[in-house]
Amino acid sequence: MKTNKSLAKRIKITKNGKLKARKPGFNHFNAKQRRVKQLQGRVPVDFTLSNKLRGRFFPHANIRVKKAKTETVEAK
């Protein structure tokens, strides 16, 4: 199975397996926006995909969703 290149170019996979993508609508015509608004478009936002779709679009990326750690309490 091949990696979907059109999606892989738009999404960054972090070390911990999170998906990050750019906000849409900040390619051009930004001169009339406030500077703060312009810079907000550069900040990547979380991109959510189900595990089934992650396996379909990124089959060779070692994306693992970390489970919450459970603490064990020992009785003394």
PyMOL commands that set and color helices and strands:
alter all, ss='L'
color gray80, all
select helices_A, chain A and resi 5-8+35-40+51-57
alter helices_A, ss='H'
color red, helices_A
select strands_A, chain A and resi 11-13+19-21+45-46
alter strands_A, ss='S'
color yellow, strands_A
deselect
rebuild
show_as cartoon
